[in-house]
Amino acid sequence: MNLPRKIMRIFRTTATCTNYLESESKSMYFSRKKAAFFNLSLTSKLKYIYTALIFFCISCNLLILYGFFSREEQKTIAGLTSQTIETVSRNVDHSLSTISKTSTYLLGTAEVQNYLQNTNRSAYAIVSKQLRNSLYLSLESMPLVSSIIIMDSSGTYEGAARYELPLAAMEAPESTSWYEKVVSKKGAPILEINGGGCLKFEDGCNYITLIRLINSTEDAHPLGYMFINVSVDSLLSFARDDNSEYSDFCVISETNTILPFYNDDLNHWLLDKSAYSAAENNTVQIRKDRYLLLNFQDSNFGWNYIAAINYHSFTAQYKAFIVISIVILLISSCFFMLIALSTNHFITTPLCRLMNAMEKSETGNFNHANVTPYHDEIGQLQNAYNDMVDKIQNLLDAKVSEQKMLRKAELNVLQEQIKPHFLYNSLNAISYLVTSQQNDQAYDLILSLSEYYRESLSKGSNIILLSTEINIVKNYLKLQKMRFPDAFTDEYELQDNVLSYKIPRLILQPLVENSIYHGIIPACDSGIIKISAFTDTHNFIIRISDNGVGMTETVLHDIMTTKIETNPKSFGLRGTIERMQIFYETQNIYTIKSSPSQGTDITFLIPINKVEK
């Protein structure tokens, strides 16, 4: 007895251990799978995510859309058919209204009036022929109209038809059912089927007849009647396909069936008016087929449009296609949406942010890129880029500092070279006046020189307003005019807005000095010095012009290439150009036009975004 118990105990212990090991094994298995998934590359992660999402979307969409289509089938069919019926009604109303408006013009034509008022039997044939010609022309303007009849009060009529003219079967208009209605309308149209039963058509089809009273254009008394016949089949041909297997419709009035159903079973059902009234806008069973009935009443003519939709045929033909199309559409939409979201989150957004940061570096914005906190491939690329940015920024800072110090030193050297050069020339002019016994002029010259230096050195700034620079030039020219009377005149063409612009000091004076000594004085004739300053779309422009002797290309090249220290002529021109290039940090800042005996034009083109205002 003990042996079986021991065996059972061993089995239970073994089973417990097995269950424990299996649970631990499952837990370790899922942990390993989870760790393995998160350690995968981005491409592998996206592949597994896309696969799982595809199967999930397919399952969900198949279940949801099947139930949705079954529930919304009737609602969708009813909505579409109702819109179709309303469209048919509006088109019929529009067509008949157009015919009615066109017929209004026909009422007052000379041919119609002459025919109805003609009392001369000998002229009857001519008047009738003219009327027929006019009616045939009217038929061309009304494509839906099959025939037009003009009838006088005695019942005699004349008409025109596309095929066969209908036969008017009546003793007199006063005996018809529509007579009182037409008279009461006083020329407005009424609608009847087959002329209210008074017109016989050989093809046996139904026609809508528009009947109008024709009044005299002279005294408005009644002359006769107009009948315009429109085939019901042609009027509604666009709205019904006889080969349709799933939908049909008819048009009925209070007393007549204007357009019957194409399906004979539906026509038999329509004979039972009580069945029609009870089943209005409801589902009915006719033999083996189930129909959805929709009714729409036209308020203009009092007609009822009844549509019958066969559920079975509609579903059989389009259900599979609609379901598959919607399923594919929704699944594809969800699939691509999730692909986009996943790709955007893991790859696109970090890469775009990193790319934007790199593009900013092209404009000199060397900021760190902070696009991801993780250490995957994009994170490693981000860190490498940030290290590179730091090194480039340090190099640029050092280079910029070095260039600024160098340019400042060069500018100071040129400035100090120009100052003694100008003072030397001014003192030379005063010396000339003193030695030539022109003491009063020398006195005035000294006063002008003191005023000149007071204006240019009072504040000690190397950057001055253009208006101040112009005053300096005017004082300088006043000094030169005392030395060289009648040798030149000065002109100024300055825009008001540029006078507040700031430029380096003593830019214009050296160039004016060059114009006097190297342009006008050698010409041995009275000259003109003109200073212009204005702006265009992109530049602030300063121009100094003279009509002196000018210079050749060779002389200009020598001046611009020879060192300033070895060529005194280059102080004014070359030195000023170098100062402007250093100050505005651009080489393409000037143009020079000069030729022998034609004078010289020096133009500075300063970018407007570098001008201090």
Backbone torsions as a table, in degrees:
resi	resn	phi	psi	omega
1	MET	NA	-30.3	-178.9
2	ASN	-72.1	-32.9	-177.0
3	LEU	-63.0	-46.1	177.7
4	PRO	-61.2	-37.2	178.4
5	ARG	-63.8	-42.2	178.8
6	LYS	-63.4	-40.2	179.7
7	ILE	-64.3	-42.9	179.0
8	MET	-63.3	-38.3	179.0
9	ARG	-64.7	-40.0	179.1
10	ILE	-63.2	-41.8	179.1
11	PHE	-62.5	-42.0	-178.8
12	ARG	-66.6	-41.5	178.9
13	THR	-63.0	-42.2	179.7
14	THR	-63.4	-41.7	-180.0
15	ALA	-63.8	-41.1	179.0
16	THR	-62.9	-44.9	179.3
17	CYS	-62.9	-39.6	-179.3
18	THR	-63.8	-44.4	178.8
19	ASN	-61.5	-42.2	179.2
20	TYR	-62.7	-45.6	-178.8
21	LEU	-64.0	-38.7	179.5
22	GLU	-65.0	-41.7	179.2
23	SER	-66.2	-41.8	177.6
24	GLU	-64.0	-37.9	180.0
25	SER	-64.4	-41.6	178.4
26	LYS	-64.1	-44.1	-179.7
27	SER	-62.0	-45.2	178.6
28	MET	-65.4	-35.8	179.9
29	TYR	-62.2	-48.4	180.0
30	PHE	-66.3	-36.6	177.8
31	SER	-63.1	-42.8	179.3
32	ARG	-64.9	-42.1	179.1
33	LYS	-63.3	-41.4	179.3
34	LYS	-63.3	-46.6	179.5
35	ALA	-63.5	-40.0	-179.8
36	ALA	-64.1	-37.7	-179.5
37	PHE	-66.5	-46.2	-177.6
38	PHE	-70.2	-19.1	177.3
39	ASN	-90.3	-0.7	178.8
40	LEU	-70.6	162.8	174.1
41	SER	-71.1	166.0	-179.6
42	LEU	-60.3	-39.0	-179.7
43	THR	-62.6	-43.1	-179.9
44	SER	-67.8	-39.7	177.3
45	LYS	-58.4	-47.1	-178.9
46	LEU	-63.6	-37.3	-179.2
47	LYS	-62.8	-46.9	179.9
48	TYR	-67.5	-38.5	179.4
49	ILE	-63.7	-45.6	-179.7
50	TYR	-61.2	-43.3	-178.2
51	THR	-61.9	-46.3	179.8
52	ALA	-63.4	-41.2	-178.8
53	LEU	-67.1	-37.2	179.4
54	ILE	-60.7	-50.1	-179.3
55	PHE	-64.6	-38.2	179.8
56	PHE	-65.0	-44.3	-179.0
57	CYS	-66.3	-40.0	179.5
58	ILE	-60.7	-46.0	-178.6
59	SER	-63.9	-47.5	-177.8
60	CYS	-65.3	-43.3	-176.7
61	ASN	-67.9	-36.3	178.1
62	LEU	-62.1	-42.1	-179.6
63	LEU	-70.7	-46.0	-175.2
64	ILE	-68.7	-46.3	-174.2
65	LEU	-71.0	-30.8	177.8
66	TYR	-63.3	-46.9	177.1
67	GLY	-66.9	-37.3	-179.9
68	PHE	-64.7	-43.0	-178.3
69	PHE	-65.4	-42.0	-179.5
70	SER	-61.0	-39.4	-177.4
71	ARG	-76.2	-36.2	-174.1
72	GLU	-93.1	-1.4	-176.4
73	GLU	-58.4	-52.5	-177.4
74	GLN	-64.2	-42.3	-178.8
75	LYS	-62.4	-42.1	-178.8
76	THR	-66.7	-46.3	-179.5
77	ILE	-61.5	-44.4	-179.0
78	ALA	-62.5	-41.9	-179.0
79	GLY	-64.7	-46.0	-179.3
80	LEU	-64.8	-43.5	-178.0
81	THR	-67.8	-37.9	178.2
82	SER	-61.6	-41.9	177.1
83	GLN	-63.5	-39.2	179.9
84	THR	-63.8	-44.3	-179.3
85	ILE	-63.2	-43.7	179.2
86	GLU	-62.9	-37.3	177.6
87	THR	-65.0	-43.2	177.7
88	VAL	-60.2	-44.4	-179.8
89	SER	-61.5	-43.6	179.8
90	ARG	-65.2	-39.1	179.7
91	ASN	-66.3	-40.5	177.6
92	VAL	-63.7	-46.1	178.2
93	ASP	-57.8	-43.9	-178.3
94	HIS	-65.5	-41.9	-178.6
95	SER	-64.1	-46.3	-179.1
96	LEU	-67.9	-36.4	177.7
97	SER	-65.1	-38.6	178.4
98	THR	-64.8	-43.3	177.9
99	ILE	-62.5	-40.3	179.9
100	SER	-63.6	-42.4	179.4
101	LYS	-65.6	-39.8	179.5
102	THR	-66.1	-37.5	-179.7
103	SER	-67.4	-25.4	178.5
104	THR	-60.4	-39.8	177.7
105	TYR	-65.6	-36.4	-176.9
106	LEU	-66.9	-28.9	-177.5
107	LEU	-60.5	-35.6	-173.9
108	GLY	-99.7	8.7	-179.8
109	THR	-69.3	153.7	-177.7
110	ALA	-62.3	-36.7	-177.4
111	GLU	-63.9	-43.5	179.2
112	VAL	-66.8	-45.7	-178.6
113	GLN	-64.1	-42.7	-179.9
114	ASN	-64.6	-39.2	-178.6
115	TYR	-64.6	-44.6	-176.2
116	LEU	-75.8	-24.8	-178.9
117	GLN	-99.2	0.2	-176.5
118	ASN	-71.8	128.1	177.1
119	THR	-117.5	-4.1	-179.6
120	ASN	-92.7	108.7	-176.8
121	ARG	-67.5	-27.8	-179.5
122	SER	-68.2	-27.1	-179.3
123	ALA	-95.1	5.3	-174.8
124	TYR	-62.2	-41.9	-177.7
125	ALA	-63.2	-40.9	-178.7
126	ILE	-66.8	-45.8	-179.0
127	VAL	-63.5	-39.9	180.0
128	SER	-65.5	-40.2	179.5
129	LYS	-65.1	-42.2	178.1
130	GLN	-62.1	-40.5	179.2
131	LEU	-64.0	-43.7	-179.5
132	ARG	-61.9	-42.5	178.8
133	ASN	-60.4	-42.3	179.2
134	SER	-64.6	-39.4	-179.7
135	LEU	-68.4	-37.0	177.3
136	TYR	-63.9	-38.7	176.9
137	LEU	-64.9	-37.1	178.2
138	SER	-66.2	-36.9	177.0
139	LEU	-58.5	-36.0	-179.7
140	GLU	-64.9	-30.5	-179.4
141	SER	-85.5	-6.5	179.5
142	MET	-129.4	86.3	-172.7
143	PRO	-60.1	-30.1	-176.8
144	LEU	-80.5	-17.4	-176.3
145	VAL	-78.0	132.3	-179.8
146	SER	-95.6	-29.5	-179.4
147	SER	-160.2	155.5	177.1
148	ILE	-132.9	133.4	-179.6
149	ILE	-126.3	133.3	172.8
150	ILE	-111.4	122.1	-175.8
151	MET	-123.3	135.5	176.6
152	ASP	-86.6	-179.9	-174.0
153	SER	-67.2	-17.7	-179.8
154	SER	-89.5	-8.3	-179.0
155	GLY	101.5	-4.3	175.7
156	THR	-74.7	138.2	-175.3
157	TYR	-142.1	162.0	175.8
158	GLU	-140.0	148.0	-177.5
159	GLY	-158.9	-179.8	177.9
160	ALA	-141.7	141.0	-177.3
161	ALA	-140.6	155.0	177.6
162	ARG	-72.4	-37.0	-179.6
163	TYR	-122.7	-77.0	-179.6
164	GLU	-124.9	134.1	178.1
165	LEU	-76.6	128.9	-179.8
166	PRO	-66.4	157.7	-179.6
167	LEU	-94.5	127.5	178.5
168	ALA	-88.2	110.9	-177.0
169	ALA	-105.7	88.4	178.4
170	MET	-156.9	151.6	176.7
171	GLU	-77.5	-44.6	178.9
172	ALA	-159.8	153.5	179.6
173	PRO	-57.9	-32.2	-177.6
174	GLU	-65.8	-17.4	-176.8
175	SER	-90.9	-3.2	-175.7
176	THR	-85.3	164.6	-179.1
177	SER	-75.5	-21.6	-176.2
178	TRP	-95.9	-2.6	-171.2
179	TYR	-60.0	-51.1	-176.7
180	GLU	-62.2	-37.6	-179.4
181	LYS	-66.9	-43.3	-179.4
182	VAL	-64.2	-43.9	-179.3
183	VAL	-62.6	-41.3	-179.1
184	SER	-66.3	-27.1	179.6
185	LYS	-74.2	-19.7	176.6
186	LYS	55.4	42.1	176.5
187	GLY	110.3	-17.6	176.5
188	ALA	-73.6	150.9	-175.1
189	PRO	-80.8	152.9	168.2
190	ILE	-125.9	158.9	-179.3
191	LEU	-114.1	132.6	177.5
192	GLU	-136.1	156.1	175.0
193	ILE	-89.7	123.3	179.5
194	ASN	54.2	42.9	178.0
195	GLY	63.8	32.1	-178.2
196	GLY	68.8	27.0	-178.9
197	GLY	85.6	3.6	-177.9
198	CYS	-95.2	-9.1	-178.6
199	LEU	-114.5	135.3	180.0
200	LYS	-112.0	121.9	-179.2
201	PHE	-106.4	134.5	-174.3
202	GLU	-69.9	-27.9	-177.9
203	ASP	-79.8	-5.1	175.9
204	GLY	75.3	3.7	-179.6
205	CYS	-86.5	162.6	176.0
206	ASN	-83.1	142.3	178.3
207	TYR	-128.6	140.1	172.1
208	ILE	-88.9	122.3	-177.6
209	THR	-107.8	124.0	174.9
210	LEU	-94.9	115.2	-174.9
211	ILE	-110.5	131.4	179.2
212	ARG	-134.8	147.0	173.0
213	LEU	-82.7	131.6	179.5
214	ILE	-100.8	121.0	179.5
215	ASN	-105.0	154.6	177.9
216	SER	-68.5	138.6	176.9
217	THR	-76.9	-9.8	-177.9
218	GLU	-93.3	-50.3	-176.8
219	ASP	-126.7	7.6	174.3
220	ALA	64.6	19.5	175.9
221	HIS	-86.4	150.0	-175.6
222	PRO	-62.3	136.8	178.1
223	LEU	-114.1	-35.3	-176.2
224	GLY	179.7	-154.7	-172.8
225	TYR	-139.4	150.5	177.1
226	MET	-117.3	133.5	177.6
227	PHE	-120.1	118.9	175.7
228	ILE	-115.7	119.3	-173.5
229	ASN	-106.2	130.2	179.7
230	VAL	-125.3	126.9	179.4
231	SER	-67.0	130.9	178.2
232	VAL	-62.1	-38.9	-179.8
233	ASP	-62.5	-43.3	179.7
234	SER	-71.0	-33.5	-179.8
235	LEU	-68.2	-34.7	-176.5
236	LEU	-112.0	14.4	-177.0
237	SER	-65.1	-31.4	-178.2
238	PHE	-71.9	-17.1	-170.4
239	ALA	-97.6	-10.8	-175.4
240	ARG	-140.5	133.0	175.6
241	ASP	-103.0	116.8	-176.2
242	ASP	-63.9	-20.5	-179.8
243	ASN	-89.0	3.1	-178.6
244	SER	-65.5	136.3	-179.1
245	GLU	-105.0	-6.8	-173.9
246	TYR	-124.6	-9.5	179.6
247	SER	-144.6	153.0	179.1
248	ASP	-156.4	159.5	175.1
249	PHE	-154.0	161.2	178.4
250	CYS	-138.6	166.6	179.3
251	VAL	-128.7	126.9	179.3
252	ILE	-132.0	152.0	172.4
253	SER	-109.4	-172.2	-179.2
254	GLU	-65.8	-27.3	-174.4
255	THR	-120.8	-17.2	-173.6
256	ASN	-136.4	157.6	168.9
257	THR	-94.8	108.9	-176.1
258	ILE	-75.4	-48.0	178.0
259	LEU	-135.8	113.7	-177.7
260	PRO	-77.7	167.9	172.3
261	PHE	-64.6	150.7	172.3
262	TYR	-72.5	-30.9	-179.5
263	ASN	-84.4	123.6	-178.3
264	ASP	-64.9	-34.1	178.6
265	ASP	-61.5	-38.7	178.7
266	LEU	-69.9	-34.4	177.2
267	ASN	-65.8	-39.3	176.5
268	HIS	-64.1	-39.6	178.2
269	TRP	-65.7	-35.4	-177.2
270	LEU	-66.0	-24.9	180.0
271	LEU	-62.8	-26.6	179.7
272	ASP	-89.0	95.0	-175.4
273	LYS	-64.0	-32.2	179.7
274	SER	-66.7	-37.6	177.7
275	ALA	-65.1	-38.3	179.4
276	TYR	-64.2	-44.4	-178.4
277	SER	-65.4	-39.9	-177.4
278	ALA	-71.8	-30.6	-174.8
279	ALA	-98.6	14.3	-175.6
280	GLU	-59.8	125.6	179.8
281	ASN	55.8	35.0	178.0
282	ASN	-131.3	175.4	177.8
283	THR	-91.7	133.4	178.7
284	VAL	-128.7	153.8	177.9
285	GLN	-107.3	119.7	177.2
286	ILE	-120.6	107.8	-172.7
287	ARG	57.0	-121.7	-176.0
288	LYS	-93.1	-6.6	-174.8
289	ASP	-103.1	145.1	177.2
290	ARG	-109.5	128.0	-174.6
291	TYR	-120.3	144.9	168.9
292	LEU	-99.9	122.3	-177.6
293	LEU	-102.8	131.2	177.2
294	LEU	-126.4	134.6	-176.1
295	ASN	-121.9	133.2	176.9
296	PHE	-133.9	127.1	-177.8
297	GLN	-103.6	128.6	177.7
298	ASP	-84.6	116.0	-177.1
299	SER	-72.0	-22.0	-177.4
300	ASN	-73.0	-43.5	-174.8
301	PHE	-113.9	-5.6	-179.0
302	GLY	74.0	22.6	179.9
303	TRP	-91.9	151.5	174.7
304	ASN	-111.0	126.1	174.3
305	TYR	-101.6	119.4	-178.3
306	ILE	-115.6	122.9	177.9
307	ALA	-108.9	139.3	178.3
308	ALA	-124.3	121.4	-177.5
309	ILE	-114.0	125.6	180.0
310	ASN	-84.6	112.3	-178.3
311	TYR	-59.3	-45.3	-173.7
312	HIS	-62.3	-48.1	-177.5
313	SER	-66.4	-41.3	-180.0
314	PHE	-62.7	-47.4	-178.1
315	THR	-65.5	-41.5	-177.8
316	ALA	-63.0	-35.8	-175.1
317	GLN	-85.3	-33.3	-168.1
318	TYR	-121.8	-12.5	-174.6
319	LYS	-62.8	-49.6	-178.2
320	ALA	-61.3	-42.8	-179.5
321	PHE	-64.0	-44.6	-178.7
322	ILE	-64.5	-44.8	-178.7
323	VAL	-62.1	-48.1	-178.6
324	ILE	-62.4	-42.6	-178.7
325	SER	-62.9	-44.7	-179.0
326	ILE	-66.9	-41.0	179.6
327	VAL	-62.3	-46.7	-179.5
328	ILE	-62.4	-41.3	-179.4
329	LEU	-62.9	-47.9	-178.2
330	LEU	-67.6	-43.0	180.0
331	ILE	-63.9	-44.5	179.5
332	SER	-62.3	-41.1	179.7
333	SER	-62.5	-48.4	179.2
334	CYS	-63.9	-40.6	-178.8
335	PHE	-60.9	-52.0	-178.5
336	PHE	-69.6	-30.7	177.2
337	MET	-63.9	-46.0	-179.7
338	LEU	-68.4	-36.1	174.9
339	ILE	-59.9	-45.7	-179.0
340	ALA	-63.1	-43.1	-179.4
341	LEU	-64.5	-44.2	-179.3
342	SER	-65.3	-47.8	179.1
343	THR	-62.2	-39.9	-179.6
344	ASN	-63.6	-41.9	-176.6
345	HIS	-70.7	-43.5	-172.9
346	PHE	-89.5	-29.0	-171.6
347	ILE	-126.5	-57.2	-168.5
348	THR	-62.1	-51.0	-176.7
349	THR	-61.3	-49.2	177.9
350	PRO	-60.6	-41.7	-179.2
351	LEU	-66.7	-39.2	178.2
352	CYS	-64.2	-42.1	177.9
353	ARG	-62.8	-41.9	178.5
354	LEU	-65.2	-38.8	178.4
355	MET	-65.5	-41.2	178.1
356	ASN	-61.5	-40.9	177.6
357	ALA	-63.7	-39.4	178.4
358	MET	-66.9	-38.3	179.2
359	GLU	-65.8	-35.1	177.5
360	LYS	-63.8	-29.9	179.4
361	SER	-65.6	-23.4	177.7
362	GLU	-66.7	-25.7	178.8
363	THR	-96.5	8.8	177.9
364	GLY	94.3	7.0	179.8
365	ASN	-95.2	92.0	-175.4
366	PHE	-98.5	71.5	176.6
367	ASN	-100.8	158.0	178.1
368	HIS	-67.9	147.6	174.8
369	ALA	-96.7	123.7	177.7
370	ASN	-120.1	85.1	-174.1
371	VAL	-108.8	-23.8	-178.2
372	THR	-155.4	141.5	177.2
373	PRO	-90.8	-1.9	-174.3
374	TYR	-91.4	169.1	-176.0
375	HIS	-112.1	36.2	174.0
376	ASP	-82.5	-163.3	-175.7
377	GLU	-60.9	-40.2	-179.3
378	ILE	-68.5	-38.9	177.8
379	GLY	-63.2	-39.7	178.1
380	GLN	-66.0	-39.9	177.6
381	LEU	-64.5	-38.9	177.9
382	GLN	-61.7	-45.5	-178.8
383	ASN	-63.9	-40.5	178.2
384	ALA	-63.3	-40.0	178.6
385	TYR	-65.3	-42.0	-179.4
386	ASN	-64.1	-38.2	176.4
387	ASP	-63.9	-41.1	179.3
388	MET	-65.0	-40.1	179.3
389	VAL	-61.8	-42.5	179.2
390	ASP	-59.6	-43.7	-179.3
391	LYS	-67.3	-42.5	179.4
392	ILE	-63.9	-41.2	-179.0
393	GLN	-64.0	-40.4	178.1
394	ASN	-63.9	-42.7	178.7
395	LEU	-64.2	-42.2	-179.5
396	LEU	-65.2	-41.9	179.6
397	ASP	-60.4	-42.8	179.6
398	ALA	-65.3	-41.3	-179.0
399	LYS	-67.2	-42.3	-179.9
400	VAL	-63.7	-42.2	179.1
401	SER	-62.9	-41.0	179.3
402	GLU	-64.9	-43.3	-178.9
403	GLN	-66.7	-38.9	178.6
404	LYS	-62.2	-43.3	179.4
405	MET	-64.4	-39.2	-179.6
406	LEU	-67.2	-45.0	-179.1
407	ARG	-66.1	-37.7	178.7
408	LYS	-64.5	-39.6	178.5
409	ALA	-65.9	-42.1	178.4
410	GLU	-63.2	-41.3	-179.1
411	LEU	-65.5	-40.4	178.5
412	ASN	-65.2	-39.0	179.2
413	VAL	-62.1	-46.8	-179.6
414	LEU	-64.6	-39.1	-179.9
415	GLN	-62.5	-43.6	-178.9
416	GLU	-69.7	-27.7	176.6
417	GLN	-70.3	-36.7	-176.4
418	ILE	-73.9	-38.2	-176.3
419	LYS	-57.8	-54.5	179.7
420	PRO	-67.1	-28.9	179.0
421	HIS	-63.9	-44.4	179.1
422	PHE	-67.1	-43.0	-179.5
423	LEU	-62.8	-39.4	178.0
424	TYR	-60.2	-46.0	179.8
425	ASN	-64.2	-38.6	-179.7
426	SER	-67.1	-44.4	178.9
427	LEU	-65.6	-32.8	176.8
428	ASN	-63.5	-38.3	178.3
429	ALA	-67.7	-40.8	178.3
430	ILE	-64.2	-41.4	178.7
431	SER	-59.7	-39.6	-179.9
432	TYR	-63.2	-42.3	-179.1
433	LEU	-66.3	-39.4	-179.3
434	VAL	-66.8	-44.6	-178.7
435	THR	-68.0	-24.3	178.8
436	SER	-93.4	14.9	176.2
437	GLN	63.7	26.5	176.2
438	GLN	-100.8	70.7	-172.7
439	ASN	-67.7	-41.3	-180.0
440	ASP	-62.9	-43.8	178.7
441	GLN	-64.9	-36.5	178.5
442	ALA	-64.9	-39.3	177.5
443	TYR	-61.9	-47.4	177.9
444	ASP	-61.2	-37.0	-179.0
445	LEU	-65.1	-39.8	178.7
446	ILE	-65.1	-41.4	177.4
447	LEU	-62.1	-43.5	179.1
448	SER	-64.2	-37.2	179.0
449	LEU	-65.2	-41.2	178.4
450	SER	-64.8	-39.8	177.5
451	GLU	-64.0	-38.5	178.9
452	TYR	-60.7	-48.7	-178.7
453	TYR	-71.3	-32.1	176.3
454	ARG	-62.2	-40.7	-179.4
455	GLU	-68.8	-39.7	-172.2
456	SER	-89.3	-20.0	-174.6
457	LEU	-120.6	4.1	-172.6
458	SER	-63.2	-38.8	-177.0
459	LYS	-102.1	-9.0	175.6
460	GLY	70.5	17.4	-178.0
461	SER	-94.3	142.0	176.6
462	ASN	-84.8	-10.5	178.9
463	ILE	-116.7	121.4	-177.3
464	ILE	-130.6	166.7	176.8
465	LEU	-71.2	152.1	176.3
466	LEU	-60.7	-36.8	179.1
467	SER	-61.8	-38.1	177.1
468	THR	-66.8	-41.1	178.2
469	GLU	-62.9	-37.6	177.5
470	ILE	-64.0	-41.7	177.8
471	ASN	-62.0	-38.2	177.4
472	ILE	-61.4	-44.5	-179.7
473	VAL	-64.0	-41.2	-179.5
474	LYS	-62.6	-42.0	177.3
475	ASN	-63.6	-40.7	179.5
476	TYR	-63.4	-44.4	-180.0
477	LEU	-66.3	-31.0	175.6
478	LYS	-63.0	-40.2	176.5
479	LEU	-61.9	-43.3	-177.0
480	GLN	-71.8	-31.5	178.4
481	LYS	-67.2	-28.9	175.4
482	MET	-68.8	-32.6	179.9
483	ARG	-81.5	-38.0	-178.4
484	PHE	-122.7	76.7	-179.3
485	PRO	-61.1	140.3	175.8
486	ASP	60.0	16.1	-179.1
487	ALA	-83.3	-27.9	-177.7
488	PHE	-159.7	165.2	171.0
489	THR	-128.5	154.8	-179.3
490	ASP	-117.9	141.1	179.6
491	GLU	-128.4	151.2	-177.2
492	TYR	-134.0	132.7	175.5
493	GLU	-130.5	94.8	-169.8
494	LEU	-124.8	128.9	171.6
495	GLN	-72.3	142.4	-176.9
496	ASP	-63.1	-36.8	-173.8
497	ASN	-72.4	-20.1	-176.7
498	VAL	-86.7	-11.2	-177.9
499	LEU	-64.9	-21.9	179.3
500	SER	-91.4	1.2	177.4
501	TYR	-74.1	147.6	-179.3
502	LYS	-101.5	139.0	179.2
503	ILE	-138.3	164.8	175.3
504	PRO	-62.4	145.8	-178.0
505	ARG	-69.3	146.5	176.6
506	LEU	59.4	47.0	173.9
507	ILE	-90.5	-42.0	-175.0
508	LEU	-83.0	-36.2	-174.2
509	GLN	-59.3	-43.9	179.4
510	PRO	-63.9	-33.5	-179.7
511	LEU	-73.0	-37.6	175.2
512	VAL	-63.6	-38.8	178.0
513	GLU	-62.7	-42.7	176.7
514	ASN	-60.4	-40.9	-179.8
515	SER	-61.2	-37.1	-178.6
516	ILE	-71.9	-54.1	-169.8
517	TYR	-79.0	-32.5	-175.2
518	HIS	-110.3	-1.7	-178.8
519	GLY	-122.0	-56.4	-171.5
520	ILE	-87.4	-46.8	-178.3
521	ILE	-59.6	-44.6	178.6
522	PRO	-64.4	-19.2	-178.8
523	ALA	-76.9	-13.8	178.3
524	CYS	56.7	36.8	179.3
525	ASP	-153.3	157.3	179.5
526	SER	-65.0	131.1	-177.2
527	GLY	-120.4	178.5	-178.9
528	ILE	-129.1	131.8	172.7
529	ILE	-113.7	124.1	-176.8
530	LYS	-121.9	131.3	178.2
531	ILE	-116.8	125.4	-179.4
532	SER	-124.2	146.4	176.2
533	ALA	-148.3	125.4	-178.4
534	PHE	-160.9	179.3	179.9
535	THR	-127.4	150.9	166.6
536	ASP	-120.1	-158.1	-173.8
537	THR	-63.2	-36.5	-171.4
538	HIS	-120.0	-15.2	-169.4
539	ASN	-132.8	152.8	166.2
540	PHE	-98.4	119.9	-169.2
541	ILE	-112.6	128.5	173.2
542	ILE	-121.4	130.1	-177.1
543	ARG	-132.1	132.0	175.0
544	ILE	-117.6	120.4	-175.3
545	SER	-125.6	146.9	171.0
546	ASP	-143.5	162.6	178.8
547	ASN	-110.8	38.1	-178.5
548	GLY	-80.1	-153.6	-172.7
549	VAL	-72.9	-20.0	-178.0
550	GLY	71.1	-167.7	179.0
551	MET	-159.5	159.5	-179.9
552	THR	-83.6	169.8	177.4
553	GLU	-62.4	-35.0	-178.9
554	THR	-66.5	-44.6	-179.6
555	VAL	-64.6	-43.9	179.5
556	LEU	-61.6	-40.2	179.1
557	HIS	-63.9	-40.9	179.1
558	ASP	-63.4	-41.3	-179.7
559	ILE	-63.6	-41.0	-174.9
560	MET	-78.6	-17.3	-176.8
561	THR	-107.5	-18.4	-179.1
562	THR	-79.5	144.7	178.9
563	LYS	-63.2	143.6	-178.2
564	ILE	-59.6	-36.8	-175.6
565	GLU	-66.3	-27.4	-175.5
566	THR	-101.6	-3.7	-178.4
567	ASN	-135.6	103.0	-178.4
568	PRO	-61.7	-28.8	-178.7
569	LYS	-64.7	-22.0	-175.6
570	SER	-84.8	-4.0	178.2
571	PHE	-56.4	-54.3	-174.1
572	GLY	-69.0	-49.7	-173.7
573	LEU	-81.1	-61.6	-175.3
574	ARG	-62.5	-44.6	-178.9
575	GLY	-62.0	-41.9	-179.8
576	THR	-65.4	-42.3	179.7
577	ILE	-61.9	-42.5	179.6
578	GLU	-65.5	-38.8	176.5
579	ARG	-60.0	-44.4	179.8
580	MET	-65.2	-39.5	179.7
581	GLN	-65.2	-39.7	179.3
582	ILE	-70.0	-43.7	-175.3
583	PHE	-66.3	-44.0	-176.2
584	TYR	-95.0	1.9	173.7
585	GLU	56.0	45.9	175.1
586	THR	-153.9	145.0	-179.0
587	GLN	-88.2	-34.8	-176.7
588	ASN	-87.4	70.2	-174.3
589	ILE	-116.6	-4.7	-174.3
590	TYR	-143.2	158.8	168.2
591	THR	-136.3	147.3	178.7
592	ILE	-130.0	126.6	175.1
593	LYS	-120.8	120.6	-178.3
594	SER	-154.6	143.8	174.3
595	SER	-151.2	153.3	-177.3
596	PRO	-55.1	134.8	177.3
597	SER	66.1	5.4	-178.9
598	GLN	-113.6	-0.5	179.1
599	GLY	84.9	-173.5	-175.5
600	THR	-137.9	137.0	173.6
601	ASP	-119.9	122.9	176.2
602	ILE	-115.2	122.7	-175.6
603	THR	-124.2	130.4	173.6
604	PHE	-103.6	128.5	178.4
605	LEU	-111.2	96.2	-176.0
606	ILE	-97.2	120.9	177.8
607	PRO	-53.6	132.3	-173.5
608	ILE	-64.5	-26.0	-179.1
609	ASN	-78.4	-7.5	177.5
610	LYS	-104.5	4.3	-177.8
611	VAL	-88.9	132.3	173.7
612	GLU	-85.4	134.2	-177.5
613	LYS	-118.6	NA	NA
